[in-house]
Amino acid sequence: MNNYDVLTKDSLIINEHDQIITIDMSSPNIAKPMSMEHLRSTLIGNTLSNVLTKQGYKTVKINHIGDWGYHLGKILLAIDRWGDRKQIESDPQPLQALDELYREYFRRLQFNPYLEEESAQLFSRLTYGDKAIIEQWQWLVRLSLEHFSQLYETLGITFDSIRGESCYQPFVKKTLERMRQAKESRMQDGVLLLTIAGEDIRVLDQLELSTYLTRDLAAAVHRYETYQFDRALYVVAQEQTEHFQQLTTILGTLDYSWATDIVHVPFSSLTTPQPTVPQLLKEAKNMDPSLLDTFRETTDSREMLRSKLAVGTIIYTMLSHQNGESFQLENAVQPSMKPGHLGYILNLINEVNRVERTGDENEQAPEALTQCIDRYPATIQTVQDTYDPSHLTHYLNELSQLTSKYFYNKAEHDKINMTVIHKSTQVLTDGLALMGIKTING
């Protein structure tokens, strides 16, 4: 029923002795513009994958698309009643148009509560294989993935597996059978419940349809059977903490020994109104043209320079906040050449690369700078241990300002060993690459 076969890349070569870490990241919902939370998940997951790969692990980046659930009945009903597929397809922002239809559904629902029953019936028809409804759903999936793919290309993000929730429907039955056999399960009013730590958790509803939790359980089982992971990371907003606690507890109750290898990597939501990701990219690229003039003797075109600075600023700012820390958006859409900002670091690297590498590495090497350079491996280890890329951005801020202090000190310039300065910018370049940020002329 799904149309993911050509988009899934599960031909990943994994050797017998590889330590395997799967990373569930991004996971946007179809028929909606990609949200800031899904963008943060994408960027954190990508950085963790690069860091863990550098540390010798085999990572599998998984994009678990939200393409199933009762909300689909609502959007399908909205399209049928108040939308036009041709107009949606021709819209410059088709997912924004679909999201407006979804909002229209809820506006109408206030005056017509029967819409809730009609949308549930639509989703039920989809679940049971109604060809006409399936065709509409596949159109939604296709349109959404085309939009997401453009954003991923702009951000330089790739995945090893792209699958939707719908892909795990065939595995739900097996998972439910195991649940029914558990002593903690019971049927009540047509609903299958699991009693965990005194709490009743619904895993199958009255219409015999799987729940979000049930599909995640089935996906986790399939993921382990496919990859035999040593750890499974889920980079998902902190609002889902209870969900992942239930997920791991149920898997443990069902005697899956690997349940303890599942790790939720939470992050905080924005504290300001959220733009969509396309809006954020557009705003970041609308920068002061004089910022581009700061970069001298570049082989990058002006448009390439603008894109690197805009995309890089978004990535760097998003990753600069600790997991769980309140996040403000302003700096992500204001590229700057001030210390502590990405533009400053990129320009520093560009300026150093224009100067010849001279001198003995051990001669006139500033102690503070060399000590900071030597802390790079420990910083990478901290990111690995905490699953928090902000440790890397804070380190790069410190290293860039120390490097700048010695490089731009005109009185001492001739006495500074440029080999050490170049070594510092190599570390800066490597650290930015781990976050998916391209340097100028790089």
C-alpha positions in Angstrom: 0.0 0.0 0.0 2.9 2.4 0.7 5.1 4.1 -1.9 8.3 4.2 0.0 10.2 1.4 -1.7 12.3 3.7 -4.0 13.0 6.1 -1.2 14.3 3.6 1.4 18.0 2.9 1.4 18.5 -0.2 3.5 21.4 -1.6 1.5 23.7 -0.3 4.2 26.8 -2.5 4.5 27.2 -3.6 8.1 30.0 -5.8 9.2 29.7 -8.5 11.8 31.9 -6.7 14.4 30.4 -3.2 13.9 29.0 -1.4 16.9 25.7 -0.2 15.5 23.8 2.9 16.6 20.5 3.7 14.9 19.3 7.3 15.1 15.7 8.2 14.7 15.8 11.8 13.5 13.8 14.4 11.7 10.5 12.5 11.3 8.2 15.3 9.9 4.5 14.8 9.5 3.0 14.7 6.0 0.7 17.4 4.7 2.4 20.0 7.0 5.4 22.3 6.5 8.4 21.0 8.3 8.3 22.4 11.9 11.2 23.9 13.8 11.1 20.9 16.2 11.6 18.5 13.3 14.4 20.7 12.0 16.2 20.6 15.4 15.8 16.8 15.5 17.3 16.7 12.0 20.3 18.8 12.9 21.0 17.2 16.2 20.7 13.7 14.8 23.0 14.5 11.9 25.7 15.9 14.2 25.4 12.9 16.5 25.8 10.5 13.5 28.9 12.3 12.3 30.4 12.4 15.8 29.7 8.7 16.5 31.1 7.8 13.1 34.2 9.7 13.9 34.4 7.7 17.1 34.3 4.4 15.2 30.6 3.5 15.4 28.4 2.4 12.5 25.4 4.7 12.5 22.1 4.3 10.7 20.1 7.5 10.2 16.4 6.8 10.1 13.7 9.2 9.0 10.4 7.9 10.5 7.8 9.9 8.5 4.5 10.6 10.3 2.2 9.4 7.6 -0.5 7.5 9.6 -3.1 8.2 12.3 -6.5 9.7 12.7 -5.4 13.2 11.7 -5.1 11.9 8.1 -8.8 11.3 8.0 -9.2 15.0 9.0 -6.9 16.3 6.2 -8.4 14.0 3.6 -11.9 15.1 4.5 -10.8 18.8 4.3 -9.3 18.3 0.9 -12.4 16.6 -0.4 -14.8 19.3 1.0 -12.9 22.6 0.7 -9.7 21.9 -1.3 -8.6 21.4 -4.9 -5.7 19.1 -5.7 -4.6 21.0 -8.8 -4.5 24.3 -7.0 -2.6 22.7 -4.1 0.0 21.2 -6.5 0.5 24.5 -8.3 0.9 26.4 -5.0 4.5 27.6 -4.3 4.0 26.3 -0.8 1.7 23.3 -1.2 2.2 22.0 2.4 1.3 25.4 3.7 -1.9 25.2 1.7 -2.6 21.7 3.1 -2.0 23.0 6.6 -4.5 25.8 6.0 -7.1 23.2 5.0 -6.3 21.2 8.2 -7.0 24.4 10.2 -10.2 24.9 8.3 -11.4 21.5 9.4 -11.1 22.5 13.0 -12.8 25.8 12.4 -15.8 24.0 10.8 -15.7 21.4 13.6 -16.9 24.0 16.1 -20.2 24.2 14.2 -20.4 20.6 12.9 -19.3 18.0 15.4 -20.2 15.2 13.0 -17.1 16.0 11.0 -15.2 14.0 13.7 -17.1 10.9 12.9 -16.8 11.4 9.2 -13.0 11.8 9.4 -12.6 8.7 11.6 -14.6 6.7 9.0 -12.3 8.1 6.3 -9.2 6.9 8.2 -10.9 3.5 8.8 -11.5 3.2 5.0 -7.8 4.0 4.4 -6.7 1.3 7.0 -8.9 -1.3 5.4 -7.6 -0.7 1.8 -10.2 1.5 0.1 -8.4 2.1 -3.3 -9.7 5.6 -3.8 -8.7 6.8 -0.4 -5.3 5.0 -0.7 -4.7 7.0 -4.0 -5.4 10.3 -2.2 -3.1 9.3 0.7 -0.3 8.3 -1.6 -0.6 11.7 -3.4 -0.2 13.4 0.0 2.8 11.3 0.9 4.5 12.0 -2.5 3.8 15.7 -2.4 5.2 16.0 1.2 8.3 14.0 0.5 9.1 16.1 -2.6 9.0 19.2 -0.4 11.0 17.6 2.4 13.6 16.4 0.0 14.3 19.9 -1.2 14.9 21.1 2.3 17.2 18.2 3.1 19.2 18.9 0.0 19.5 22.6 1.0 20.7 21.5 4.5 23.0 18.8 3.1 21.2 16.0 5.0 21.0 12.4 3.9 19.4 9.3 5.5 20.1 5.6 5.4 16.4 4.7 5.7 13.2 6.6 5.0 10.1 4.9 6.1 6.7 6.0 7.3 4.6 4.8 10.2 2.4 3.0 7.6 5.3 0.8 6.7 5.1 -0.9 10.1 1.4 -1.8 9.9 2.2 -5.4 8.7 4.4 -5.8 11.9 1.7 -4.5 14.3 -0.2 -7.8 14.3 2.9 -9.7 15.6 3.5 -7.1 18.3 -0.2 -7.2 19.4 -0.2 -11.0 19.7 2.8 -10.7 22.0 0.9 -8.1 24.1 -2.2 -10.2 24.3 -0.2 -13.0 25.8 1.3 -10.7 28.5 -0.3 -11.1 31.9 -0.5 -7.3 32.1 -3.0 -7.1 29.2 -6.8 -7.2 29.1 -9.7 -6.2 26.9 -12.1 -3.6 28.2 -15.0 -2.1 26.2 -13.4 -3.3 23.0 -10.1 -1.7 23.8 -6.8 -3.6 24.4 -5.1 -2.3 27.5 -1.7 -2.9 29.1 -1.4 -2.2 32.8 2.1 -0.8 33.4 3.1 0.5 36.9 -0.6 0.8 37.8 -1.5 2.8 34.6 -3.7 1.5 31.9 -2.1 2.1 28.4 -4.3 1.8 25.3 -2.6 -0.1 22.5 -5.6 -1.0 20.3 -8.8 1.0 20.0 -12.5 0.1 19.4 -12.1 0.1 15.7 -9.3 -2.4 15.9 -6.9 0.3 14.7 -3.4 0.5 16.0 -2.3 3.5 18.1 0.8 5.7 17.7 2.4 3.9 20.6 1.6 0.5 19.1 3.1 1.4 15.7 6.3 2.7 17.5 6.5 -0.6 19.4 6.3 -2.5 16.1 8.9 -0.2 14.5 11.3 -0.7 17.4 11.0 -4.5 17.1 11.5 -4.3 13.3 14.4 -2.0 13.8 16.2 -4.4 16.1 15.5 -7.4 13.9 16.9 -5.4 10.9 20.0 -3.9 12.4 20.7 -5.7 15.7 21.6 -2.3 17.2 23.7 -1.8 20.2 21.9 1.4 20.9 18.9 3.1 19.4 18.7 6.8 19.7 15.4 8.7 19.3 16.1 12.5 18.8 12.7 13.8 19.7 11.4 16.9 21.6 11.2 16.6 25.4 7.4 16.7 25.3 7.6 13.0 24.1 9.5 11.9 27.3 6.5 10.1 28.7 5.9 8.3 25.4 9.4 6.9 25.3 9.2 5.9 29.0 6.1 3.9 28.1 7.8 2.5 25.0 10.8 1.1 26.8 8.8 -0.1 29.8 6.4 -2.0 27.6 9.2 -3.5 25.5 10.9 -4.6 28.8 7.6 -6.1 30.0 7.3 -8.0 26.8 10.8 -9.5 27.6 12.7 -7.7 24.8 16.2 -7.7 26.4 17.4 -4.8 24.2 14.7 -2.4 25.5 17.4 -0.9 27.8 19.5 0.0 24.8 16.8 2.6 23.7 17.8 6.2 24.5 15.5 9.2 24.2 17.6 12.3 23.2 15.3 15.2 24.2 15.5 18.8 23.3 13.4 21.8 24.3 10.8 23.5 22.1 11.0 27.1 20.9 9.9 29.8 23.3 8.9 32.1 20.5 6.2 31.7 17.7 7.5 29.1 15.3 8.0 29.9 11.6 8.1 27.1 9.2 11.5 25.9 8.0 11.1 27.4 4.5 10.3 30.8 6.1 13.3 30.5 8.3 15.6 29.8 5.4 14.2 32.7 3.4 14.6 35.1 6.3 18.2 33.9 7.0 19.2 34.5 3.3 17.7 38.0 3.4 20.9 39.3 5.1 22.8 42.6 4.8 24.8 42.3 1.5 27.8 44.0 3.2 28.3 40.8 5.2 29.2 39.0 2.0 31.8 41.7 1.2 33.7 40.8 4.4 34.9 37.6 2.8 38.0 38.3 0.6 39.4 36.4 -2.4 36.8 33.6 -2.3 36.2 31.1 -5.2 32.6 30.7 -4.0 30.0 32.7 -6.0 28.1 35.4 -4.1 25.0 33.2 -4.1 26.9 30.2 -2.8 28.4 32.4 -0.1 25.0 33.7 0.9 23.6 30.1 1.1 26.6 28.8 3.2 26.3 31.7 5.6 22.5 31.4 5.9 22.3 27.7 6.3 25.3 27.5 8.5 24.0 30.2 10.8 20.8 28.2 11.3 22.6 25.0 12.0 25.2 26.6 14.3 22.6 28.5 16.3 20.2 25.5 16.6 23.0 23.4 17.9 24.4 26.0 20.4 21.6 25.4 22.9 21.9 22.6 25.4 19.3 19.8 25.4 16.5 21.0 27.6 17.7 24.7 27.5 15.2 27.3 26.6 15.7 28.2 22.9 15.4 31.7 21.3 15.1 32.0 17.6 16.5 35.5 16.8 20.1 34.7 16.3 19.4 31.9 13.8 18.0 34.4 11.3 20.6 37.1 11.8 23.9 36.1 10.2 26.6 38.1 12.0 30.4 38.7 11.9 30.6 39.2 15.6 32.7 36.9 17.9 30.7 33.8 18.9 28.8 33.8 15.6 29.3 31.5 12.7 30.2 34.3 10.2 33.1 35.3 12.4 34.5 31.8 12.5 34.1 31.3 8.7 35.8 34.5 8.0 38.7 33.7 10.4 39.3 30.3 8.7 39.2 32.0 5.3 41.7 34.7 6.4 44.1 32.2 8.0 44.0 30.0 4.9 45.3 33.0 2.8 48.5 33.2 4.9 51.5 30.9 4.4 52.1 28.1 6.9 55.5 28.8 8.4 57.6 28.0 11.4 58.3 25.2 13.8 55.1 24.0 15.5 56.7 24.1 18.9 58.2 27.6 18.5 56.3 30.6 19.9 53.2 28.5 20.3 50.7 30.3 22.6 50.1 28.0 25.6 46.4 28.8 25.9 45.8 28.1 22.2 47.7 24.8 22.2 45.9 23.6 25.3 42.5 24.5 23.7 43.5 22.6 20.5 44.5 19.6 22.6 41.0 19.5 24.2 39.3 18.8 20.9 39.2 14.9 21.3 37.8 15.3 24.8 35.1 17.6 23.5 34.1 15.1 20.9 33.9 12.4 23.6 31.7 14.7 25.7 29.3 15.1 22.8 29.2 11.3 22.4 28.6 10.7 26.2 25.9 13.4 26.5 24.3 13.3 23.0 24.5 17.1 23.2 26.2 19.0 20.3 26.2 22.3 22.2 29.4 21.2 23.9 31.0 21.3 20.4 29.7 24.8 19.5 30.8 26.2 22.9 34.3 24.7 22.3 34.5 26.1 18.8 33.5 29.5 20.1 36.4 29.5 22.6 38.9 28.1 20.1 38.0 30.7 17.4 38.3 33.6 19.8 41.7 32.4 21.1 42.9 31.9 17.5 41.6 35.3 16.5 43.4 36.9 19.5 46.8 35.7 18.3 46.2 35.9 14.6 45.0 39.5 14.5 47.4 40.8 17.0 49.5 43.0 14.7 52.2 43.7 17.2 52.8 40.0 17.8 51.9 38.7 14.3 55.4 38.1 13.1 56.3 36.2 16.3 53.3 33.8 16.2 54.0 30.4 14.7 51.5 30.2 11.8 51.7 26.4 11.9 49.8 26.4 15.2 47.3 28.9 13.9 46.6 26.7 10.9 46.3 23.7 13.1 43.6 25.6 15.1 41.6 26.4 11.9 41.9 22.8 10.8 40.2 21.8 14.1 37.6 24.5 13.6 36.9 23.2 10.0 36.6 19.6 11.3 34.3 20.6 14.1 32.0 22.6 11.7 32.0 19.6 9.3 30.7 17.4 12.1 27.7 19.7 12.3 27.2 19.7 8.5 28.5 23.3 8.0 30.6 24.1 4.9 33.5 26.5 5.1 34.2 29.2 2.5 35.9 27.8 -0.6 35.4 24.4 1.0 
